[in-house]
């Protein structure tokens, strides 16, 4: 008879239930905007999934969340209560990165499956703690919220590259610009504060995740960045407002990746992959994929239905919890380490003002 982990025990499930019928009880730690707007609709669409407990920055805010989004749930004051509760099978973490490692490891130690919001952790050592904990409990499902950027057409990008549509890729250009931080009168965003965000910088981790899925691992980086507005409403900003990264992939591909939160009239987030026989481009705002052969024009390529990927994050995670034979959701904690090593390397490269090997 199969069972769900509850605390350190195994809770038996009636053998007549199918995998899709098995009840799953979720405890939410950190019930902010991303949980409300993206994860709750996905979880609500899955049969027999119940939110049982919620904790947030304050008991009052947890109670407000329950009233609006999960009236069946109990508001809890301390996150440790949720992560160790006998009424919780899955811990769903929506807090800032600086709390992810402690919460994930604690929940795994208490027999809970763990889904955590991206980015993975505040530092590479903390990410390593999460990965090692997940290895100690292989029966428990762990996953990080994937990057939605490029999800729609990513499989086609990989297929075209594998088929040699642009010959041998040798050079990549990516830019991700916006002006969200250009107004110096605005208060500091949590992503601009290392005590909350850790080593994460703008969309660097997101696009590193995407590019490594498409092009393989980054093995070396150089980087320069700067804080343009060093203080906001009395808060010292210590995360760069822009960063320029030169990256080398294991395959030999060289990439220039440009990120900014202080770029007025910024162009859309876009990628170009240049090869010996042509070019691929991907607009992350519109999911427009274009292919051009050497000597010809770039033209849009429709993504075949069978290669299109959409947001099924919550469904995929719950399916893996219910059925140990189901495909494990991605990225898992091991895959998260891949982009955390690169982000860590970027900070090292900025400090050293030299190329740094990513290990």
N, C-alpha and C positions, 0 to 999 in steps of 0.2 A: 504494500500500500504506500502510495506517495504522500508526502506531507510538505507543509510550508514551515520554514524556520520561524519560530516565535521565541524571542529571547534566546536562551541556550537550549530550548526544547524543540521538539518537532510536533507540530499540530496536525493530526491525521485528518484527511479529507475523505468524504464518502466516496467509495470506489465507483459509484454510478455517475459521478460528475465527470464531464469532459473537461479538457484543459481550459477551454474558454469559459467554463462555468465556475471554476474554482474561485472563491471569493478572495480578494486581495485587499488588505487594509494598509492604508498609507498614512504615514506621519510626516507632515510638512514642517521643515525647519527653515524659516525665512520665507515669508509670504509676500514678496514684493511684486513689482510690476510685471516682470517676466513670468512669474508663476501665475499671476492673474490672467494675463493676456494670452499666453501661449500654452502653458502646461495644463491649466485647469480645463479648458475646452477639450484638449486631447484626452485627459483622464476621464472626464465626464462621458465621453463617447464610448468608453469601454464597459461592457457589461460586468456587473458584480465587482466593480472597483469602488471602494468606500474610503473617504477621507475620515480618519478616526480622531486624529489629534493634530493640532496646529500650534506652533510657537513662533513668535516674531520678536521684534525689538522690545516690545512691551506687551504685557498681558492685554491691555486695552486694544492695541492694534490687532492682536491675534483674535480677540473677540469680535472686532469689527469685520475681519476677514471671514470668520465663520458665519456671521450673520448674512453676509452678502454672497459668499461663494460655497460654503460648506456647512449648512445649518445642522447637519448630523454630527459634526465634529466637535470635539472638546478643545477649548483654548487652554494651553498649558504655559506655565510661566518659564520653566527651564528647559532648554533643549535636551539636556541629559535625560530628562524624564521621557521625552518622545523617543529618543534613540535607544532606550532600554525597555520600553513598554511592552508588556505581553499583548497589548491590543494593536500592535504595529508589526507588519511584515516587511514593509518597504519604507526606508527613510528617503525623503525627497528634499534635497538641500538646495535652497535658493538664496543663500547668504553671499556676502562678498568673499573673494578668494582667501582672505586671511584666516577664515574659519573652516575652510573645507577639509584640511588635513585632520585636525583634531576631531571634527564631527564624523568624518568618514571612518576613521580608524576605530573610534568608540562604537559606532553603530555596527561595524563588522564584528567587533569583539562580542557584541550582544546578539549576534545571529541575524542581523538585518541585511537585506539587499539594499544597495546604495546607488541612487542616482544623484549626481551633483551638477549644479549649474556650472557653465564654463566661466572663466578660465579655470584650469585644473586646481591651481594652488598659488600661494603667494611667493613661493620660492622653489627652487629645484630640490633642496633637501626635503621640504614638506611634500612635494609631489612624489618623491621616492618613498617616503613613509607610506603614502596611500597605495602605491603600487605594490610594495612589499606586503602590506596588510591584505590586499586583494589576492596575492599569491598564497597567503596562509589559509585563506578561506575560499578555495576554488569552487565550492558548491554554491556560493553566493554570487549573485549577479551584480556587477559594478559597471557603471557607465558615466561618461561625461556628456553633457549636452553638446551635440555636434554643431558645427558651424553651418548655418543655412546657406551661406554664400556658395554659389556654384552647385548646389544640390541638384537643381533641375537638369543641368546638362553635363555634369561631371563625368558620367559614365561614357558619354559620347566623346568627350575630350580624350579620355584615356584610350578609347577604341581607335580614334583617329591617329593618335600618337603611336600606338602599337602597330597600326597598319602602315606606318610610314607616310602618312598624308602630307607631311611637310619635310620629309627626309629625316635627317639627323638633327634634332634640336640642339642649339648651341647657346642661345641667348634668350633671356626673359626680362621683361619690363613689367612691373606692377606699380600702380599708384592708387592710394586710398586716402583721399583728401576730403576734409570738411572744414567748416568755420565755427563749429560748436563752441570752441574755446577762445574765439577771437575777441569777444567782448570782455574787456578787463574788469568791468563792473559786476560781472556775474560771480556768484560764489564758487568756490572750488568744487568740482565734481568728485565723487568718491574715486573715480578712475584716475584722478590726478594726485591721489594721496597714497604713498607707499604703505602706510600702516593699514590701509584697507585693501588696496589692490596688489600690493607686493611688487613684483618685477614686471607686471603686465604693462605694456605700452600701446595705447590706441588699439588698432586692429592688427597689430603685428602677430599675435598668437593665432588669431583667426585665420589669416591668410597663410601663415606658415603651415598650419594644419591642412589647409586646402591644397597648397602647392606640393607638400610632401606626399599627399595622397595621389596626386597626378604625375609627379616627376621624380619621386624617390626622396631619399634623405639628404638634408643639407649637412655638409661636413665641415664647412668653414665660413666664418662671417667677419666682415669689417663693418663698423658702424660709427656714425656721427649723429648726435642729437642735441637739442637745446630746449631749455625752458624759456619761453618768450615772455611770459607774465609770471614772475616768481612769487607773487603774493596776491591772494584773493580773499578779501574780507577778513584779513588777519590770519589766514591759513597759508603756510608756506607750501608751495607747489614743488614737488621733487620728482615728478614724472615728466619726461620730455614732452613739450608741445608738438614737436616734430622729430622724426628720426629717419635717417637715410641709411639703408642697409645694402651692402654688397654681399651676396651669398654664393657659395659654390656647392653644387650638388655632387653626390658620389659619382654620377654619370659623367661629370665634367661640365655640365651646363652651368653657366654663370648668370646670376640674376641680380638685377637692380630693383630694390623694393623701397618705395617712398611712401611715408605716412605723415599726415599732418592733421591737427585739429584747429589750426589757425590759418587756413587757406581760404581767403575770400574768393568768390566766384569759382569755386573748385569744380573740376571736371568729375565725371562719375568714376566710381571704382572700376578699374579696368585692367586687364592682363593681356599682354602680347607674348606669344611664344614664337621665336624666330628659328627656322630650320634651314637646312641646305637646299630644300626644294620649295619653300613657301613659308606661310605664316598662319598661325591660329590666334584669334583674339576672342576674349570673353568679357562681356559687359555684365558685371555682377548686379547692377541695378535692374537690368531688363532681361537678363539671361539670354541675350543675343549672342550666339556663337557664330563667328565668321571664319571662313577658310579662304586663303588665296594661294594659288600656285605661283611659282617664280615666273615673273613676266606678265602675270595676269592681275585681276582685281580681287580684293577681298569681297566675298559674298556670303550672306547669311545662310547657315545650314540648319534646317529644321531638325529638332531632336525627335527621333522615332519614339512612338509611345512606349515601346517595350524598354527603352533606355531611360525614360524620364523617371526621376526620383522626386518624391514629394515628402512633406513633413509627416512622418509616421513614428516619431521618436517615442512618444508615450506608449503607443500600441506595441512597438517592437520590444520595449523594455518589459512591459507586463507579460508579453508572450513568453519571453525567456524566463521570467520568474515562475510562470505556471508550468512550463515544460522544459526540463533540462536538456531535451534533444533539439530545442529550437535554436535558431541562430542567435548568437550572443550580440547584443547591440554594440555599435561602434560610435565613437571611440571608447575603448575601455581604458583602464588606468595605465596599462602598458603603452598604448598608443599615445595617450596624453603626455607621457614622458618624452616622446619624440619632439613635440613642439616646445615643451618646457626646456629641454636642453638647448634649443636654438635661442629662445628668449633669454635664457641665462647667458649664453654666449654673446649675445648682442650687448648686454650690460658690461660684460668683461671687455669686449672690444672697444666700447666707448671709453671705459676707464683707462685701458692700455693704449688707446689710439693706434692699434695694430691689429692685424689679422689674428683670429682666435680659432683654434680647432674646436669643433663641437663634438663632445664625447659624452 
